[in-house]
Amino acid sequence: MRIFKKGTFASVAGLTTTAVAALVLAVPGTAQAAPTAYWKVDCDKSAATGDAGAHDLLATIWKSSDATKGARASFKASSETLSISNWSGAMMGYQLQWTTANGSRIERTWEVDLGSGRSQTVDFEIPEGRTVYLSVGAHGGSTAHCSGKA
């Protein structure tokens, strides 16, 4: 079998499109075959206490087979504090971003990988009214995404 890459398409000599799709899913690292079957995700967004128009965010990811294994990212808008924790048994990636004043692009990005059994708290100075994006996810798997206002 020979695979020829042409721009964004690949043609495989002697295989149908369905066979190529099956081949890609069978090769590790080439596709995420049903990542949500292993991980479940959730996002809770609520009005921030003492900060009108702002939101507190809570992104959570946990194992489908064992809800005691998971990770969490919590953003408190009134204090602009991010608290992250990981008890999943796996490395988790965390990200907090906020937009420019007009919301047209991402102004800042903060990222960290956190091993299981670890937690961390980070304080930020985010201008009022900016859109904030929060996520926590398993590498190569599912990611919990939340967004709100700072």
SERO-677707 format. One record per residue: y, z, x of N, C-alpha, C in turn; residue number from 0. Coordinates in steps of 0.2 Angstrom, whole numbers, padded with zeros to 4 digits, always signed. Layout:
+-------+-------+-------+-------+-------+-------+-------+-------+-------+-----+
|   n.v |   n.w |   n.u |  ca.v |  ca.w |  ca.u |   c.v |   c.w |   c.u | num |
+-------+-------+-------+-------+-------+-------+-------+-------+-------+-----+
|     Y |     Z |     X |     Y |     Z |     X |     Y |     Z |     X | NUM |
...
+-------+-------+-------+-------+-------+-------+-------+-------+-------+-----+
//
This chain:
+-------+-------+-------+-------+-------+-------+-------+-------+-------+-----+
|   n.v |   n.w |   n.u |  ca.v |  ca.w |  ca.u |   c.v |   c.w |   c.u | num |
+-------+-------+-------+-------+-------+-------+-------+-------+-------+-----+
| -0006 | +0000 | +0004 | +0000 | +0000 | +0000 | +0006 | +0000 | +0004 |   0 |
| +0011 | -0004 | +0003 | +0017 | -0004 | +0007 | +0023 | -0003 | +0002 |   1 |
| +0028 | +0001 | +0004 | +0034 | +0002 | +0000 | +0040 | -0001 | +0003 |   2 |
| +0044 | -0005 | +0000 | +0050 | -0008 | +0003 | +0056 | -0005 | -0001 |   3 |
| +0061 | -0002 | +0003 | +0067 | +0000 | -0001 | +0072 | -0005 | -0001 |   4 |
| +0074 | -0006 | -0007 | +0080 | -0011 | -0008 | +0085 | -0008 | -0012 |   5 |
| +0091 | -0006 | -0008 | +0096 | -0003 | -0011 | +0094 | +0004 | -0014 |   6 |
| +0095 | +0005 | -0021 | +0092 | +0011 | -0024 | +0086 | +0010 | -0027 |   7 |
| +0083 | +0004 | -0027 | +0076 | +0003 | -0030 | +0071 | +0002 | -0024 |   8 |
| +0065 | +0004 | -0026 | +0059 | +0003 | -0022 | +0054 | -0001 | -0025 |   9 |
| +0051 | -0006 | -0022 | +0046 | -0010 | -0025 | +0039 | -0008 | -0021 |  10 |
| +0034 | -0007 | -0025 | +0028 | -0006 | -0021 | +0023 | -0011 | -0023 |  11 |
| +0020 | -0014 | -0017 | +0016 | -0020 | -0018 | +0009 | -0018 | -0021 |  12 |
| +0008 | -0021 | -0027 | +0002 | -0020 | -0031 | +0002 | -0014 | -0035 |  13 |
| +0007 | -0011 | -0037 | +0007 | -0005 | -0041 | +0012 | -0006 | -0047 |  14 |
| +0011 | -0004 | -0053 | +0015 | -0004 | -0059 | +0020 | +0001 | -0058 |  15 |
| +0025 | +0001 | -0062 | +0031 | +0006 | -0063 | +0028 | +0013 | -0064 |  16 |
| +0023 | +0013 | -0069 | +0020 | +0019 | -0071 | +0016 | +0022 | -0065 |  17 |
| +0012 | +0018 | -0061 | +0009 | +0020 | -0055 | +0013 | +0023 | -0050 |  18 |
| +0019 | +0020 | -0049 | +0024 | +0022 | -0044 | +0027 | +0029 | -0046 |  19 |
| +0028 | +0030 | -0052 | +0031 | +0036 | -0055 | +0026 | +0042 | -0054 |  20 |
| +0019 | +0040 | -0055 | +0014 | +0045 | -0054 | +0013 | +0047 | -0047 |  21 |
| +0014 | +0042 | -0042 | +0014 | +0043 | -0035 | +0019 | +0047 | -0033 |  22 |
| +0025 | +0046 | -0035 | +0031 | +0050 | -0033 | +0030 | +0057 | -0035 |  23 |
| +0028 | +0059 | -0041 | +0027 | +0065 | -0043 | +0021 | +0069 | -0039 |  24 |
| +0017 | +0065 | -0037 | +0011 | +0068 | -0033 | +0013 | +0070 | -0026 |  25 |
| +0018 | +0067 | -0023 | +0020 | +0068 | -0016 | +0025 | +0074 | -0016 |  26 |
| +0023 | +0080 | -0012 | +0027 | +0085 | -0012 | +0034 | +0084 | -0009 |  27 |
| +0039 | +0087 | -0013 | +0046 | +0086 | -0010 | +0050 | +0080 | -0013 |  28 |
| +0046 | +0075 | -0017 | +0049 | +0069 | -0020 | +0052 | +0070 | -0027 |  29 |
| +0049 | +0075 | -0030 | +0052 | +0076 | -0037 | +0050 | +0084 | -0039 |  30 |
| +0054 | +0086 | -0044 | +0053 | +0093 | -0047 | +0049 | +0092 | -0053 |  31 |
| +0042 | +0093 | -0053 | +0038 | +0092 | -0059 | +0038 | +0098 | -0063 |  32 |
| +0042 | +0098 | -0068 | +0042 | +0104 | -0073 | +0044 | +0110 | -0070 |  33 |
| +0050 | +0111 | -0066 | +0051 | +0117 | -0063 | +0052 | +0123 | -0068 |  34 |
| +0054 | +0122 | -0074 | +0055 | +0127 | -0079 | +0048 | +0130 | -0081 |  35 |
| +0043 | +0127 | -0080 | +0036 | +0130 | -0081 | +0035 | +0136 | -0077 |  36 |
| +0038 | +0137 | -0071 | +0037 | +0142 | -0067 | +0043 | +0148 | -0068 |  37 |
| +0049 | +0145 | -0068 | +0055 | +0149 | -0069 | +0058 | +0149 | -0076 |  38 |
| +0060 | +0154 | -0079 | +0065 | +0154 | -0085 | +0072 | +0156 | -0083 |  39 |
| +0077 | +0153 | -0086 | +0084 | +0155 | -0084 | +0088 | +0156 | -0091 |  40 |
| +0093 | +0160 | -0089 | +0097 | +0162 | -0095 | +0105 | +0163 | -0092 |  41 |
| +0109 | +0162 | -0097 | +0116 | +0163 | -0095 | +0119 | +0167 | -0101 |  42 |
| +0123 | +0173 | -0099 | +0126 | +0177 | -0104 | +0134 | +0176 | -0102 |  43 |
| +0138 | +0175 | -0107 | +0145 | +0174 | -0106 | +0149 | +0178 | -0112 |  44 |
| +0153 | +0183 | -0109 | +0156 | +0187 | -0114 | +0164 | +0188 | -0112 |  45 |
| +0168 | +0190 | -0117 | +0175 | +0191 | -0116 | +0175 | +0197 | -0111 |  46 |
| +0180 | +0196 | -0106 | +0181 | +0201 | -0101 | +0185 | +0207 | -0103 |  47 |
| +0183 | +0213 | -0102 | +0186 | +0219 | -0104 | +0193 | +0219 | -0100 |  48 |
| +0198 | +0220 | -0104 | +0205 | +0221 | -0100 | +0208 | +0215 | -0097 |  49 |
| +0205 | +0209 | -0098 | +0208 | +0203 | -0095 | +0207 | +0197 | -0101 |  50 |
| +0213 | +0197 | -0105 | +0213 | +0192 | -0110 | +0211 | +0185 | -0108 |  51 |
| +0207 | +0181 | -0112 | +0206 | +0174 | -0110 | +0201 | +0173 | -0105 |  52 |
| +0199 | +0179 | -0101 | +0194 | +0178 | -0096 | +0187 | +0180 | -0098 |  53 |
| +0182 | +0178 | -0094 | +0175 | +0179 | -0096 | +0171 | +0183 | -0090 |  54 |
| +0167 | +0187 | -0093 | +0161 | +0190 | -0088 | +0155 | +0185 | -0089 |  55 |
| +0152 | +0184 | -0083 | +0146 | +0180 | -0083 | +0140 | +0183 | -0080 |  56 |
| +0134 | +0182 | -0083 | +0128 | +0184 | -0080 | +0123 | +0179 | -0080 |  57 |
| +0121 | +0177 | -0074 | +0116 | +0171 | -0074 | +0109 | +0175 | -0071 |  58 |
| +0104 | +0173 | -0075 | +0097 | +0177 | -0073 | +0092 | +0171 | -0073 |  59 |
| +0087 | +0172 | -0068 | +0081 | +0168 | -0067 | +0075 | +0173 | -0066 |  60 |
| +0070 | +0172 | -0070 | +0064 | +0176 | -0069 | +0058 | +0171 | -0069 |  61 |
| +0052 | +0174 | -0067 | +0046 | +0171 | -0067 | +0043 | +0171 | -0074 |  62 |
| +0041 | +0165 | -0076 | +0038 | +0164 | -0083 | +0032 | +0169 | -0084 |  63 |
| +0028 | +0169 | -0078 | +0022 | +0173 | -0079 | +0023 | +0181 | -0078 |  64 |
| +0029 | +0183 | -0075 | +0030 | +0190 | -0074 | +0037 | +0191 | -0074 |  65 |
| +0040 | +0194 | -0080 | +0047 | +0195 | -0081 | +0050 | +0200 | -0076 |  66 |
| +0045 | +0204 | -0073 | +0048 | +0209 | -0068 | +0050 | +0206 | -0061 |  67 |
| +0049 | +0200 | -0060 | +0051 | +0196 | -0054 | +0056 | +0191 | -0056 |  68 |
| +0062 | +0192 | -0053 | +0068 | +0188 | -0055 | +0074 | +0189 | -0050 |  69 |
| +0080 | +0187 | -0052 | +0086 | +0187 | -0048 | +0092 | +0187 | -0053 |  70 |
| +0097 | +0189 | -0051 | +0103 | +0190 | -0056 | +0110 | +0189 | -0052 |  71 |
| +0114 | +0186 | -0055 | +0121 | +0185 | -0052 | +0126 | +0187 | -0058 |  72 |
| +0130 | +0192 | -0057 | +0135 | +0195 | -0062 | +0142 | +0194 | -0059 |  73 |
| +0146 | +0191 | -0063 | +0153 | +0190 | -0061 | +0158 | +0194 | -0066 |  74 |
| +0161 | +0199 | -0064 | +0166 | +0203 | -0068 | +0173 | +0200 | -0067 |  75 |
| +0176 | +0197 | -0072 | +0182 | +0193 | -0072 | +0188 | +0198 | -0070 |  76 |
| +0188 | +0204 | -0074 | +0194 | +0209 | -0073 | +0195 | +0211 | -0066 |  77 |
| +0189 | +0212 | -0062 | +0189 | +0214 | -0055 | +0188 | +0209 | -0050 |  78 |
| +0186 | +0203 | -0053 | +0184 | +0197 | -0049 | +0179 | +0199 | -0044 |  79 |
| +0174 | +0202 | -0046 | +0168 | +0205 | -0042 | +0162 | +0201 | -0044 |  80 |
| +0158 | +0199 | -0039 | +0152 | +0196 | -0040 | +0147 | +0201 | -0037 |  81 |
| +0142 | +0202 | -0041 | +0136 | +0206 | -0039 | +0130 | +0202 | -0040 |  82 |
| +0126 | +0202 | -0034 | +0120 | +0198 | -0034 | +0114 | +0202 | -0032 |  83 |
| +0108 | +0201 | -0035 | +0102 | +0205 | -0033 | +0096 | +0200 | -0034 |  84 |
| +0091 | +0201 | -0030 | +0085 | +0197 | -0030 | +0079 | +0202 | -0029 |  85 |
| +0075 | +0202 | -0034 | +0068 | +0205 | -0034 | +0062 | +0201 | -0036 |  86 |
| +0063 | +0194 | -0034 | +0059 | +0189 | -0037 | +0053 | +0188 | -0032 |  87 |
| +0053 | +0190 | -0026 | +0047 | +0189 | -0022 | +0048 | +0182 | -0018 |  88 |
| +0054 | +0179 | -0019 | +0056 | +0172 | -0016 | +0063 | +0172 | -0014 |  89 |
| +0065 | +0168 | -0010 | +0072 | +0167 | -0008 | +0076 | +0164 | -0013 |  90 |
| +0082 | +0166 | -0015 | +0086 | +0163 | -0020 | +0092 | +0161 | -0017 |  91 |
| +0095 | +0156 | -0020 | +0102 | +0153 | -0018 | +0107 | +0155 | -0024 |  92 |
| +0113 | +0158 | -0022 | +0118 | +0160 | -0026 | +0124 | +0155 | -0024 |  93 |
| +0128 | +0154 | -0030 | +0134 | +0150 | -0029 | +0140 | +0152 | -0034 |  94 |
| +0146 | +0153 | -0031 | +0152 | +0154 | -0036 | +0157 | +0149 | -0034 |  95 |
| +0159 | +0145 | -0038 | +0165 | +0140 | -0037 | +0170 | +0141 | -0042 |  96 |
| +0176 | +0139 | -0040 | +0182 | +0139 | -0045 | +0186 | +0133 | -0044 |  97 |
| +0189 | +0131 | -0050 | +0193 | +0124 | -0050 | +0200 | +0125 | -0048 |  98 |
| +0203 | +0119 | -0046 | +0211 | +0119 | -0045 | +0214 | +0121 | -0052 |  99 |
| +0220 | +0122 | -0052 | +0224 | +0124 | -0058 | +0223 | +0120 | -0064 | 100 |
| +0223 | +0113 | -0062 | +0222 | +0108 | -0068 | +0215 | +0107 | -0070 | 101 |
| +0210 | +0110 | -0066 | +0203 | +0109 | -0067 | +0200 | +0103 | -0065 | 102 |
| +0204 | +0099 | -0061 | +0201 | +0092 | -0060 | +0196 | +0092 | -0054 | 103 |
| +0196 | +0097 | -0050 | +0191 | +0097 | -0045 | +0190 | +0104 | -0043 | 104 |
| +0184 | +0105 | -0039 | +0182 | +0112 | -0036 | +0187 | +0114 | -0030 | 105 |
| +0190 | +0119 | -0031 | +0195 | +0122 | -0025 | +0191 | +0126 | -0020 | 106 |
| +0187 | +0130 | -0022 | +0183 | +0134 | -0017 | +0176 | +0135 | -0019 | 107 |
| +0171 | +0135 | -0014 | +0164 | +0136 | -0016 | +0162 | +0142 | -0011 | 108 |
| +0158 | +0147 | -0014 | +0155 | +0152 | -0010 | +0148 | +0152 | -0011 | 109 |
| +0143 | +0152 | -0006 | +0136 | +0151 | -0007 | +0133 | +0156 | -0002 | 110 |
| +0127 | +0158 | -0004 | +0123 | +0163 | +0000 | +0116 | +0162 | -0002 | 111 |
| +0111 | +0163 | +0002 | +0104 | +0164 | +0001 | +0102 | +0171 | +0002 | 112 |
| +0098 | +0174 | -0003 | +0097 | +0181 | -0002 | +0089 | +0182 | -0003 | 113 |
| +0086 | +0185 | +0002 | +0079 | +0187 | +0001 | +0078 | +0192 | -0004 | 114 |
| +0071 | +0192 | -0006 | +0069 | +0197 | -0011 | +0070 | +0204 | -0008 | 115 |
| +0072 | +0208 | -0013 | +0073 | +0215 | -0011 | +0080 | +0217 | -0009 | 116 |
| +0084 | +0212 | -0009 | +0091 | +0213 | -0007 | +0096 | +0212 | -0012 | 117 |
| +0102 | +0215 | -0011 | +0108 | +0214 | -0016 | +0114 | +0214 | -0012 | 118 |
| +0119 | +0212 | -0015 | +0126 | +0211 | -0012 | +0131 | +0211 | -0017 | 119 |
| +0137 | +0214 | -0015 | +0143 | +0213 | -0019 | +0149 | +0210 | -0015 | 120 |
| +0152 | +0206 | -0018 | +0158 | +0202 | -0015 | +0164 | +0202 | -0020 | 121 |
| +0170 | +0204 | -0017 | +0176 | +0203 | -0021 | +0180 | +0197 | -0019 | 122 |
| +0182 | +0194 | -0024 | +0186 | +0188 | -0023 | +0193 | +0188 | -0026 | 123 |
| +0198 | +0184 | -0024 | +0204 | +0183 | -0027 | +0205 | +0176 | -0030 | 124 |
| +0204 | +0176 | -0036 | +0204 | +0169 | -0040 | +0210 | +0169 | -0044 | 125 |
| +0214 | +0164 | -0043 | +0220 | +0163 | -0048 | +0218 | +0164 | -0055 | 126 |
| +0222 | +0167 | -0059 | +0221 | +0168 | -0066 | +0220 | +0161 | -0070 | 127 |
| +0216 | +0161 | -0074 | +0215 | +0155 | -0079 | +0210 | +0149 | -0076 | 128 |
| +0208 | +0150 | -0070 | +0204 | +0145 | -0066 | +0197 | +0145 | -0070 | 129 |
| +0194 | +0139 | -0070 | +0187 | +0139 | -0072 | +0182 | +0141 | -0067 | 130 |
| +0178 | +0145 | -0068 | +0173 | +0148 | -0063 | +0166 | +0146 | -0065 | 131 |
| +0162 | +0143 | -0060 | +0155 | +0141 | -0061 | +0151 | +0146 | -0057 | 132 |
| +0146 | +0149 | -0060 | +0141 | +0154 | -0057 | +0134 | +0151 | -0057 | 133 |
| +0130 | +0151 | -0052 | +0123 | +0149 | -0052 | +0119 | +0154 | -0048 | 134 |
| +0113 | +0154 | -0050 | +0107 | +0157 | -0046 | +0101 | +0153 | -0047 | 135 |
| +0097 | +0152 | -0042 | +0092 | +0147 | -0042 | +0087 | +0148 | -0037 | 136 |
| +0081 | +0146 | -0039 | +0075 | +0146 | -0034 | +0075 | +0139 | -0030 | 137 |
| +0075 | +0139 | -0024 | +0075 | +0133 | -0020 | +0069 | +0128 | -0022 | 138 |
| +0071 | +0122 | -0024 | +0067 | +0117 | -0026 | +0064 | +0118 | -0033 | 139 |
| +0068 | +0123 | -0037 | +0065 | +0124 | -0044 | +0071 | +0125 | -0048 | 140 |
| +0071 | +0129 | -0053 | +0076 | +0130 | -0058 | +0082 | +0134 | -0056 | 141 |
| +0087 | +0132 | -0060 | +0094 | +0136 | -0058 | +0097 | +0138 | -0065 | 142 |
| +0099 | +0144 | -0065 | +0103 | +0147 | -0070 | +0111 | +0145 | -0069 | 143 |
| +0114 | +0142 | -0074 | +0121 | +0140 | -0073 | +0125 | +0143 | -0078 | 144 |
| +0131 | +0146 | -0076 | +0136 | +0149 | -0081 | +0143 | +0146 | -0079 | 145 |
| +0147 | +0146 | -0084 | +0154 | +0144 | -0083 | +0159 | +0148 | -0088 | 146 |
| +0165 | +0150 | -0085 | +0170 | +0153 | -0089 | +0176 | +0153 | -0086 | 147 |
| +0181 | +0157 | -0088 | +0188 | +0158 | -0085 | +0189 | +0164 | -0081 | 148 |
| +0192 | +0164 | -0076 | +0194 | +0169 | -0072 | +0200 | +0173 | -0074 | 149 |
+-------+-------+-------+-------+-------+-------+-------+-------+-------+-----+
//
